[in-house]
Amino acid sequence: MKRGAGLLARRVLLPVVGVACVLAVWEATLLVYRLPPIVLPSPWSVATTLVELVGTAAFWRDVGVSLYEFIAGYAVGVVLGVAVGMLIGESRYFRLAATPVIESLRFIVPFAWIPLTILWFGTSVTGKILLVAYAVFFVMVVSTARAMAQVEPTLSRVGTMLGMGPWRLAWKVHLRAAAPTLASAARAAAAIGWIAVVAAEYIGASAGLGLMITNAATSLTTSVVIAGMIVIGLVGAGVSAAIGALSRAWLDYR
């Protein structure tokens, strides 16, 4: 019984306390500094605005567009990142050829590419998908290459004794041994990819949560701006939790 009550406190009560503290600080700031709604609306005003937004088709279209751009770019980035990371980890010649390029490009943040993607693709979803794929790719390629290089040598020797060739050994043994690292990297990459897609929508997009917030800021509708920010955080947390659950299921399955 005590264990169940403790679990309830950790999973439900403590998060509620955290949210309550944030709301209390928010209200206290309004009272102390007497800020007008255009600068900082009240929590109740933002909550009302959020309820109104959820009831509109345009809101769900924006959420859907952002999620589509993220999922498409994330899938491309993960697949390419793991594939290239495996090649770097398994092939010395490929590693020597690719490492200078990877090390140079991975320090160019995705946001630096936004002007070019707008120039090349306009406000279409293609540019945002490529930005997400770019952001995710480098997290996965570096994590995969390092994980493959750190596989216990005994596993390689056992695989070789069983008659496995280099690439079968990489796929059946090394990749499986690196799975926990890849699962963690996939969740970290998701956070970066979600940030990238929303940031890209702030500057150039025809739909999406970033565009919704930009339009609200232009019209000085601060409550919509903050409501949009809350939605971005909640969706991002949901995406991260979903990828974490899929990663755990994958680790259990393998």
Backbone hydrogen bonds in HBPLUS format (Angstrom, degrees):
<---DONOR---> <-ACCEPTOR-->    atom                        ^
c    i                          cat <-CA-CA->   ^        H-A-AA   ^      H-
h    n   atom  resd res      DA  || num        DHA   H-A  angle D-A-AA Bond
n    s   type  num  typ     dist DA aas  dist angle  dist       angle   num
A0005-ALA N   A0001-MET O   2.97 MM   4  6.29 155.7  2.03 150.0 156.6     1
A0006-GLY N   A0002-LYS O   2.90 MM   4  6.13 154.6  1.96 147.1 154.2     2
A0007-LEU N   A0003-ARG O   2.97 MM   4  6.21 152.2  2.05 144.6 152.1     3
A0008-LEU N   A0004-GLY O   2.97 MM   4  6.21 154.8  2.04 145.2 152.0     4
A0009-ALA N   A0005-ALA O   2.98 MM   4  6.23 152.9  2.06 144.8 151.8     5
A0010-ARG N   A0006-GLY O   3.03 MM   4  6.30 156.6  2.09 146.3 152.1     6
A0011-ARG N   A0007-LEU O   2.92 MM   4  6.03 164.4  1.95 153.5 157.9     7
A0012-VAL N   A0008-LEU O   2.87 MM   4  5.59 153.6  1.94 145.2 151.3     8
A0013-LEU N   A0008-LEU O   3.37 MM   5  6.77 156.7  2.43 139.7 146.1     9
A0014-LEU N   A0009-ALA O   2.84 MM   5  5.93 159.9  1.88 167.9 167.4    10
A0016-VAL N   A0012-VAL O   3.15 MM   4  6.34 156.3  2.21 148.5 155.6    11
A0017-VAL N   A0013-LEU O   2.87 MM   4  6.17 154.0  1.93 153.1 160.8    12
A0018-GLY N   A0014-LEU O   2.98 MM   4  6.26 155.6  2.04 149.7 156.1    13
A0019-VAL N   A0015-PRO O   2.99 MM   4  6.29 161.8  2.02 152.0 155.6    14
A0020-ALA N   A0016-VAL O   2.88 MM   4  6.07 158.8  1.93 149.3 155.9    15
A0021-CYS N   A0017-VAL O   2.95 MM   4  6.19 150.7  2.04 148.5 155.6    16
A0022-VAL N   A0018-GLY O   3.18 MM   4  6.50 157.0  2.23 147.0 152.5    17
A0023-LEU N   A0019-VAL O   3.00 MM   4  6.31 162.4  2.03 153.5 158.1    18
A0024-ALA N   A0020-ALA O   2.90 MM   4  6.08 151.4  1.98 144.7 153.0    19
A0025-VAL N   A0021-CYS O   2.97 MM   4  6.23 160.9  2.01 151.4 155.6    20
A0026-TRP N   A0022-VAL O   2.95 MM   4  6.14 156.4  2.00 147.5 154.7    21
A0027-GLU N   A0023-LEU O   2.92 MM   4  6.17 165.4  1.94 151.3 154.1    22
A0028-ALA N   A0024-ALA O   2.88 MM   4  6.03 159.0  1.93 147.7 154.3    23
A0029-THR N   A0025-VAL O   2.91 MM   4  6.07 153.6  1.98 147.0 153.4    24
A0030-LEU N   A0026-TRP O   3.19 MM   4  6.53 153.8  2.26 145.8 152.2    25
A0031-LEU N   A0027-GLU O   3.02 MM   4  6.32 156.2  2.08 150.4 156.8    26
A0032-VAL N   A0028-ALA O   2.87 MM   4  6.01 167.9  1.89 156.8 159.8    27
A0033-TYR N   A0029-THR O   3.05 MM   4  5.93 167.4  2.07 146.5 150.5    28
A0034-ARG N   A0030-LEU O   2.84 MM   4  5.13 123.2  2.17 127.3 138.7    29
A0039-VAL N   A0036-PRO O   2.96 MM   3  5.55 149.3  2.06 117.4 126.1    30
A0040-LEU N   A0036-PRO O   3.06 MM   4  6.34 168.6  2.08 159.8 161.4    31
A0046-VAL N   A0042-SER O   3.06 MM   4  6.40 159.4  2.10 155.4 160.8    32
A0047-ALA N   A0043-PRO O   2.86 MM   4  6.06 158.8  1.90 149.2 155.6    33
A0048-THR N   A0044-TRP O   2.89 MM   4  6.10 158.0  1.94 149.7 155.3    34
A0049-THR N   A0045-SER O   2.96 MM   4  6.17 157.6  2.02 144.7 151.1    35
A0050-LEU N   A0046-VAL O   2.84 MM   4  6.06 154.9  1.90 149.2 156.3    36
A0051-VAL N   A0047-ALA O   3.02 MM   4  6.29 156.2  2.08 147.7 153.2    37
A0052-GLU N   A0048-THR O   3.02 MM   4  6.30 155.9  2.08 146.5 153.2    38
A0053-LEU N   A0049-THR O   2.85 MM   4  6.13 153.4  1.92 149.8 157.5    39
A0054-VAL N   A0050-LEU O   2.98 MM   4  6.21 161.1  2.02 151.4 155.7    40
A0055-GLY N   A0052-GLU O   3.22 MM   3  5.31 136.1  2.42  96.3 108.1    41
A0056-THR N   A0053-LEU O   2.97 MM   3  5.43 166.3  1.99 120.8 122.4    42
A0061-ARG N   A0057-ALA O   2.96 MM   4  6.21 145.1  2.09 147.1 157.7    43
A0062-ASP N   A0058-ALA O   2.99 MM   4  6.26 156.0  2.04 147.9 153.4    44
A0063-VAL N   A0059-PHE O   2.96 MM   4  6.32 160.8  1.99 152.9 158.3    45
A0064-GLY N   A0060-TRP O   2.86 MM   4  5.93 160.5  1.90 141.6 147.5    46
A0065-VAL N   A0061-ARG O   2.90 MM   4  6.10 158.3  1.95 150.9 156.1    47
A0066-SER N   A0062-ASP O   3.06 MM   4  6.25 169.0  2.07 151.9 154.7    48
A0067-LEU N   A0063-VAL O   2.95 MM   4  6.14 162.2  1.99 152.4 157.6    49
A0068-TYR N   A0064-GLY O   2.87 MM   4  6.00 155.8  1.93 146.2 153.3    50
A0069-GLU N   A0065-VAL O   2.96 MM   4  6.18 167.3  1.98 154.8 157.6    51
A0070-PHE N   A0066-SER O   2.98 MM   4  6.15 156.3  2.03 144.2 151.3    52
A0071-ILE N   A0067-LEU O   2.81 MM   4  5.95 175.9  1.81 157.4 158.5    53
A0072-ALA N   A0068-TYR O   2.99 MM   4  6.02 171.5  2.00 153.3 156.1    54
A0073-GLY N   A0069-GLU O   3.09 MM   4  6.05 163.6  2.12 141.1 146.3    55
A0074-TYR N   A0070-PHE O   2.71 MM   4  5.75 157.1  1.77 154.1 161.8    56
A0075-ALA N   A0071-ILE O   2.96 MM   4  6.05 163.7  1.99 148.6 152.3    57
A0076-VAL N   A0072-ALA O   3.19 MM   4  6.41 165.5  2.21 148.2 152.0    58
A0077-GLY N   A0073-GLY O   2.90 MM   4  6.03 164.3  1.92 149.5 154.5    59
A0078-VAL N   A0074-TYR O   2.89 MM   4  6.02 161.2  1.93 154.3 158.5    60
A0079-VAL N   A0075-ALA O   3.11 MM   4  6.18 172.5  2.11 151.1 153.5    61
A0080-LEU N   A0076-VAL O   3.02 MM   4  6.09 171.1  2.03 154.0 156.7    62
A0081-GLY N   A0077-GLY O   2.85 MM   4  5.68 150.8  1.94 136.6 146.3    63
A0082-VAL N   A0078-VAL O   2.93 MM   4  6.00 166.0  1.95 151.6 154.5    64
A0083-ALA N   A0079-VAL O   3.05 MM   4  6.15 161.9  2.08 146.2 151.9    65
A0084-VAL N   A0080-LEU O   2.90 MM   4  6.02 172.4  1.91 154.1 156.2    66
A0085-GLY N   A0081-GLY O   2.87 MM   4  5.85 153.1  1.94 140.8 149.6    67
A0086-MET N   A0082-VAL O   2.88 MM   4  6.02 150.5  1.96 145.4 152.4    68
A0087-LEU N   A0083-ALA O   3.12 MM   4  6.44 157.2  2.17 144.9 150.9    69
A0088-ILE N   A0084-VAL O   2.92 MM   4  6.20 157.7  1.97 150.9 156.9    70
A0089-GLY N   A0085-GLY O   2.91 MM   4  6.08 156.5  1.96 144.9 151.7    71
A0090-GLU N   A0086-MET O   2.85 MM   4  5.95 141.7  2.00 147.9 157.8    72
A0091-SER N   A0087-LEU O   2.88 MM   4  5.56 155.8  1.94 146.8 151.4    73
A0095-ARG N   A0091-SER O   2.94 MM   4  6.05 153.5  2.01 144.3 152.4    74
A0096-LEU N   A0092-ARG O   2.98 MM   4  6.22 158.2  2.03 148.9 153.5    75
A0097-ALA N   A0093-TYR O   3.08 MM   4  6.30 150.8  2.17 143.6 151.5    76
A0098-ALA N   A0094-PHE O   2.79 MM   4  5.85 159.8  1.83 153.6 159.1    77
A0099-THR N   A0095-ARG O   2.95 MM   4  5.57 159.4  1.99 144.8 149.5    78
A0102-ILE N   A0098-ALA O   2.90 MM   4  6.10 171.4  1.91 166.1 168.9    79
A0103-GLU N   A0099-THR O   2.84 MM   4  5.84 171.6  1.84 158.2 161.0    80
A0104-SER N   A0100-PRO O   3.10 MM   4  6.09 142.3  2.24 135.0 144.1    81
A0105-LEU N   A0101-VAL O   2.97 MM   4  6.12 171.5  1.97 157.4 159.5    82
A0106-ARG N   A0102-ILE O   2.99 MM   4  5.91 158.4  2.04 153.1 158.1    83
A0108-ILE N   A0105-LEU O   2.99 MM   3  5.41 164.1  2.01 115.7 120.7    84
A0112-ALA N   A0109-VAL O   3.00 MM   3  5.66 149.6  2.09 119.7 127.7    85
A0113-TRP N   A0110-PRO O   2.97 MM   3  5.50 152.4  2.05 113.6 122.0    86
A0114-ILE N   A0111-PHE O   3.22 MM   3  5.28 157.2  2.28 101.9 108.8    87
A0117-THR N   A0113-TRP O   2.92 MM   4  6.16 160.7  1.95 161.4 167.8    88
A0118-ILE N   A0114-ILE O   3.00 MM   4  6.19 155.1  2.06 155.8 161.8    89
A0119-LEU N   A0115-PRO O   3.02 MM   4  6.23 152.6  2.10 140.7 148.5    90
A0120-TRP N   A0116-LEU O   2.78 MM   4  6.00 156.1  1.83 152.8 159.3    91
A0121-PHE N   A0117-THR O   2.73 MM   4  5.56 161.6  1.76 143.0 149.4    92
A0122-GLY N   A0118-ILE O   2.75 MM   4  4.34 133.5  1.97 120.5 126.4    93
A0124-SER N   A0121-PHE O   3.36 MM   3  6.02 162.9  2.39 135.6 137.2    94
A0129-ILE N   A0125-VAL O   2.94 MM   4  6.19 159.4  1.98 159.1 165.4    95
A0130-LEU N   A0126-THR O   2.99 MM   4  6.23 160.6  2.03 153.0 157.7    96
A0131-LEU N   A0127-GLY O   3.02 MM   4  6.25 149.3  2.11 142.4 150.9    97
A0132-VAL N   A0128-LYS O   3.01 MM   4  6.27 160.6  2.05 150.5 154.8    98
A0133-ALA N   A0129-ILE O   2.92 MM   4  6.15 164.4  1.95 150.1 155.0    99
A0134-TYR N   A0130-LEU O   2.85 MM   4  5.99 154.2  1.92 144.3 151.5   100
A0135-ALA N   A0131-LEU O   2.95 MM   4  6.19 163.0  1.98 149.1 153.1   101
A0136-VAL N   A0132-VAL O   2.90 MM   4  6.09 166.1  1.92 157.7 161.2   102
A0137-PHE N   A0133-ALA O   2.81 MM   4  5.73 155.5  1.86 145.8 153.4   103
A0140-MET N   A0136-VAL O   3.07 MM   4  6.31 165.8  2.09 159.9 163.9   104
A0141-VAL N   A0137-PHE O   2.79 MM   4  5.95 162.1  1.83 157.2 162.9   105
A0142-VAL N   A0138-PHE O   3.25 MM   4  6.03 166.7  2.27 136.3 140.2   106
A0143-SER N   A0139-VAL O   3.15 MM   4  6.15 161.6  2.19 141.8 147.5   107
A0144-THR N   A0140-MET O   2.83 MM   4  5.80 160.0  1.87 147.3 153.3   108
A0145-ALA N   A0141-VAL O   3.01 MM   4  6.05 166.0  2.03 144.2 148.5   109
A0146-ARG N   A0142-VAL O   3.06 MM   4  6.20 164.5  2.09 149.5 153.6   110
A0147-ALA N   A0143-SER O   2.91 MM   4  6.00 157.7  1.96 144.9 151.8   111
A0148-MET N   A0144-THR O   2.86 MM   4  6.01 159.6  1.90 154.3 159.4   112
A0149-ALA N   A0145-ALA O   3.08 MM   4  6.22 150.6  2.17 140.6 148.6   113
A0150-GLN N   A0146-ARG O   3.11 MM   4  6.26 131.0  2.36 140.0 152.0   114
A0150-GLN N   A0147-ALA O   3.26 MM   3  5.20 135.9  2.47  93.3 105.0   115
A0151-VAL N   A0148-MET O   3.48 MM   3  5.53 168.9  2.49 105.2 106.5   116
A0155-LEU N   A0152-GLU O   3.01 MM   3  5.73 138.6  2.18 120.6 129.3   117
A0156-SER N   A0153-PRO O   3.03 MM   3  5.16 118.4  2.42  98.7 113.7   118
A0157-ARG N   A0153-PRO O   3.03 MM   4  6.41 158.1  2.08 154.4 160.5   119
A0158-VAL N   A0154-THR O   2.94 MM   4  6.18 158.2  1.99 151.0 156.6   120
A0159-GLY N   A0155-LEU O   2.98 MM   4  6.16 161.3  2.01 146.6 151.9   121
A0160-THR N   A0156-SER O   2.90 MM   4  6.13 156.6  1.96 149.2 155.7   122
A0161-MET N   A0157-ARG O   2.94 MM   4  6.14 155.2  2.00 145.7 152.4   123
A0162-LEU N   A0158-VAL O   3.06 MM   4  6.33 135.2  2.26 141.0 152.9   124
A0162-LEU N   A0159-GLY O   3.16 MM   3  5.09 129.8  2.43  92.3 105.7   125
A0164-MET N   A0159-GLY O   3.12 MM   5  5.62 163.5  2.15 152.5 149.4   126
A0163-GLY N   A0160-THR O   2.98 MM   3  5.16 158.8  2.03 108.5 113.2   127
A0169-LEU N   A0165-GLY O   2.85 MM   4  5.87 153.6  1.92 152.5 160.4   128
A0170-ALA N   A0166-PRO O   2.96 MM   4  6.20 146.3  2.08 135.4 144.9   129
A0171-TRP N   A0167-TRP O   2.96 MM   4  6.11 158.0  2.01 142.5 147.7   130
A0172-LYS N   A0168-ARG O   2.79 MM   4  5.75 168.5  1.81 150.9 155.0   131
A0173-VAL N   A0169-LEU O   2.93 MM   4  5.25 149.2  2.03 130.0 139.0   132
A0174-HIS N   A0169-LEU O   3.05 MM   5  6.48 160.3  2.09 151.9 157.7   133
A0175-LEU N   A0170-ALA O   2.87 MM   5  5.97 150.7  1.96 154.8 162.1   134
A0177-ALA N   A0173-VAL O   2.93 MM   4  6.11 155.9  1.98 152.1 159.4   135
A0178-ALA N   A0174-HIS O   2.93 MM   4  6.14 140.3  2.09 144.1 155.2   136
A0179-ALA N   A0176-ARG O   3.18 MM   3  5.03 158.6  2.23  99.4 105.9   137
A0181-THR N   A0178-ALA O   3.11 MM   3  5.58 119.7  2.49 113.5 127.2   138
A0182-LEU N   A0178-ALA O   3.06 MM   4  6.30 158.6  2.11 154.5 161.2   139
A0183-ALA N   A0179-ALA O   2.88 MM   4  6.08 151.8  1.96 156.0 163.5   140
A0184-SER N   A0180-PRO O   3.21 MM   4  6.48 157.4  2.27 144.6 149.2   141
A0185-ALA N   A0181-THR O   2.95 MM   4  6.18 158.0  2.00 147.8 154.6   142
A0186-ALA N   A0182-LEU O   2.83 MM   4  5.97 150.2  1.92 145.6 153.3   143
A0187-ARG N   A0183-ALA O   3.32 MM   4  6.58 149.7  2.41 140.8 147.1   144
A0188-ALA N   A0184-SER O   3.11 MM   4  6.43 159.5  2.15 149.1 154.8   145
A0189-ALA N   A0185-ALA O   2.79 MM   4  5.95 156.7  1.84 151.5 158.5   146
A0190-ALA N   A0186-ALA O   3.05 MM   4  6.20 142.2  2.20 135.3 144.5   147
A0191-ALA N   A0187-ARG O   3.38 MM   4  6.73 153.3  2.45 144.8 149.4   148
A0192-ILE N   A0188-ALA O   3.30 MM   4  6.65 162.3  2.33 149.1 153.1   149
A0193-GLY N   A0189-ALA O   2.83 MM   4  6.01 159.2  1.87 151.5 157.9   150
A0194-TRP N   A0190-ALA O   2.91 MM   4  6.07 158.2  1.96 150.5 155.5   151
A0195-ILE N   A0191-ALA O   3.09 MM   4  6.29 160.3  2.13 147.1 152.4   152
A0196-ALA N   A0192-ILE O   2.96 MM   4  6.15 154.6  2.03 145.4 152.8   153
A0197-VAL N   A0193-GLY O   3.05 MM   4  6.31 158.8  2.10 150.1 154.1   154
A0198-VAL N   A0194-TRP O   3.23 MM   4  6.38 167.5  2.25 150.0 153.1   155
A0199-ALA N   A0195-ILE O   2.98 MM   4  6.06 161.6  2.01 150.4 156.2   156
A0200-ALA N   A0196-ALA O   2.96 MM   4  6.10 155.0  2.03 146.6 153.1   157
A0201-GLU N   A0197-VAL O   3.13 MM   4  6.35 146.3  2.25 139.7 148.3   158
A0202-TYR N   A0198-VAL O   3.22 MM   4  6.57 130.2  2.49 139.9 152.3   159
A0202-TYR N   A0199-ALA O   3.17 MM   3  5.24 138.0  2.35  96.8 108.3   160
A0203-ILE N   A0200-ALA O   3.22 MM   3  5.61 137.1  2.41 104.3 114.1   161
A0204-GLY N   A0200-ALA O   3.09 MM   4  6.31 178.4  2.09 163.7 164.0   162
A0212-MET N   A0208-GLY O   3.04 MM   4  6.33 155.1  2.10 147.9 155.4   163
A0213-ILE N   A0209-LEU O   3.04 MM   4  6.31 157.4  2.10 150.7 155.2   164
A0214-THR N   A0210-GLY O   2.97 MM   4  6.20 157.6  2.02 146.0 152.8   165
A0215-ASN N   A0211-LEU O   2.88 MM   4  6.08 166.4  1.90 156.8 159.2   166
A0216-ALA N   A0212-MET O   3.05 MM   4  6.22 153.3  2.13 140.9 148.6   167
A0217-ALA N   A0213-ILE O   2.87 MM   4  6.10 154.2  1.93 150.7 157.5   168
A0218-THR N   A0214-THR O   2.99 MM   4  6.24 153.0  2.07 147.6 154.9   169
A0219-SER N   A0215-ASN O   3.12 MM   4  6.37 148.5  2.22 142.7 150.4   170
A0221-THR N   A0216-ALA O   2.81 MM   5  5.03 163.2  1.84 155.9 153.1   171
A0220-LEU N   A0217-ALA O   3.10 MM   3  4.82 158.4  2.14  98.7 104.3   172
A0224-VAL N   A0221-THR O   3.11 MM   3  5.62 129.3  2.38 109.3 121.0   173
A0225-VAL N   A0221-THR O   3.23 MM   4  6.61 152.8  2.31 146.0 154.1   174
A0226-ILE N   A0222-THR O   2.97 MM   4  6.29 165.6  2.00 159.7 160.9   175
A0227-ALA N   A0223-SER O   2.93 MM   4  6.02 155.6  1.99 140.1 147.9   176
A0228-GLY N   A0224-VAL O   2.79 MM   4  5.91 154.7  1.85 145.7 152.5   177
A0229-MET N   A0225-VAL O   2.97 MM   4  6.28 150.2  2.06 143.8 152.3   178
A0230-ILE N   A0226-ILE O   2.97 MM   4  6.25 153.7  2.04 148.0 154.7   179
A0231-VAL N   A0227-ALA O   3.00 MM   4  6.30 156.0  2.05 146.8 153.2   180
A0232-ILE N   A0228-GLY O   2.93 MM   4  6.19 159.0  1.97 150.2 155.7   181
A0233-GLY N   A0229-MET O   3.02 MM   4  6.30 158.7  2.07 147.4 152.7   182
A0234-LEU N   A0230-ILE O   2.88 MM   4  6.16 161.4  1.92 153.1 158.3   183
A0235-VAL N   A0231-VAL O   2.82 MM   4  5.96 170.0  1.83 158.5 161.2   184
A0236-GLY N   A0232-ILE O   2.92 MM   4  5.96 159.0  1.96 143.7 150.5   185
A0237-ALA N   A0233-GLY O   2.91 MM   4  6.08 156.4  1.96 145.8 152.2   186
A0238-GLY N   A0234-LEU O   2.90 MM   4  6.12 153.0  1.97 144.4 152.3   187
A0239-VAL N   A0235-VAL O   2.82 MM   4  6.09 157.7  1.87 152.9 158.7   188
A0240-SER N   A0236-GLY O   2.95 MM   4  6.14 162.6  1.98 148.8 153.5   189
A0241-ALA N   A0237-ALA O   2.93 MM   4  6.12 158.0  1.98 146.0 152.0   190
A0242-ALA N   A0238-GLY O   2.91 MM   4  6.10 156.3  1.96 147.3 153.9   191
A0243-ILE N   A0239-VAL O   2.95 MM   4  6.19 162.2  1.98 153.3 157.6   192
A0244-GLY N   A0240-SER O   2.92 MM   4  6.09 151.7  2.00 143.7 152.3   193
A0245-ALA N   A0241-ALA O   2.91 MM   4  6.17 153.5  1.98 146.9 153.5   194
A0246-LEU N   A0242-ALA O   2.93 MM   4  6.21 159.0  1.98 149.0 154.8   195
A0247-SER N   A0243-ILE O   2.84 MM   4  5.97 153.6  1.91 144.8 152.5   196
A0248-ARG N   A0244-GLY O   2.98 MM   4  6.22 157.4  2.03 146.3 151.8   197
A0249-ALA N   A0245-ALA O   2.96 MM   4  6.19 157.0  2.01 146.0 152.6   198
A0250-TRP N   A0246-LEU O   2.85 MM   4  6.06 152.0  1.93 145.4 153.3   199
A0251-LEU N   A0247-SER O   2.91 MM   4  6.15 157.5  1.96 149.3 155.2   200
A0252-ASP N   A0248-ARG O   2.94 MM   4  6.16 154.3  2.00 147.1 154.0   201
A0253-TYR N   A0249-ALA O   2.90 MM   4  6.05 150.9  1.98 142.8 151.3   202
A0254-ARG N   A0250-TRP O   2.92 MM   4  6.08 161.3  1.96 152.1 156.4   203
